[in-house]
Amino acid sequence: MNKEKREEEIRKQIRPANCVFALDSICIESGDWVRYELKCAASAKKPIIGIRQLRSKGISKAIENVAIEILGWNESELERTIKENSIRPMILS
């Protein structure tokens, strides 16, 4: 897949999302595709939630600069954040 097709595929995957989770990793600062995904999510005005590496206190600058919230690996925090940043379906009476 060429670069243009890959970029379009990333945009297509982000478009319907209510929020985007960015998992931190050692290679994120040098990862062009990860930075492109973060840029797409930010320009689409999708809330970006950063998730720190297991047993880590810090997070990469690439994620820190765009995330509305930064979490650790905590099930209840993840669940709360998903609920807060997702569009709830309308209930018709």
N, C-alpha and C positions, 0 to 999 in steps of 0.2 A: 504494500500500500504506500503510495507516495505521500509526501508531506501535506499537500492540500486536502487529499481525501481523509487523512488521519485527523487533521484539524476539524474538518466538517463533521466527522464521526464524533469527535469529542463535543462539539457544540450541540449536535443532535441528542447526545446522551444527557447533557446538562439542561437543555431547554425544558423538559417536563418536570425536572426535580424541584422540590420545594426548598431543599437546602442541600448543601454539599459538605461531606465530611472529608477532611484532609488529614490523612494518617502521616504522622511525622516519621522520617527515616533518616539514616545517615546520608543517603545520596540525594536528598531533596534539594539541597542548595545548588547542586550541579545538574539536576535533572530538568532538561529543557521541556519535556512533555508535562511534567508535574507543574512547573511554573506556568505553562500555557493553560493547563486545566484551571489553575487558580485565577489566572487572568480572565478566562472565559466566564467563570462563575461570578467573579466580581463585576465584570461588565454587564452580565445578565441580571445583576442585582439579586443574586441568590445569596442567602446567608451562608457563610462559610464557618464551619465549626472545626477547630483544630483538635486533634487527639494526639497527646504526647505518647512517646514510646513507653512501653512497660518499664516501670521503676525509674523513670526519668522525671526530673523536676523542670527542665527547660524545654523549649521547642524552637525549631528553626525560625530564623527571621522571615523567610518567605511566607510561612504560615502565620506567624505572629502579626505581620503587617496587614493581613487581610481578614483574619478571623474575628468574628463577633464574640466568640467565646472559645476558651481553651479548656479541654477536659483531659482527665486521665482515663485509664481503663477501669471505669466504674459503671456497672450495669445500670444502676438507678439514675446516675447523671446522664448517661447516654439516652435512656428512655425518656427522661424529662425533657431533654433538649430536642429530641425528635418530635415529641408532642408539641412543644412550644413553637417550633419552626415549621410545622406542617400545616397545610390547609385542611381544615376539618370539613368533611362532607356536610352539605346542608340537609337537615332533616325536615322533610315535608310533612305537614300534618293534614 
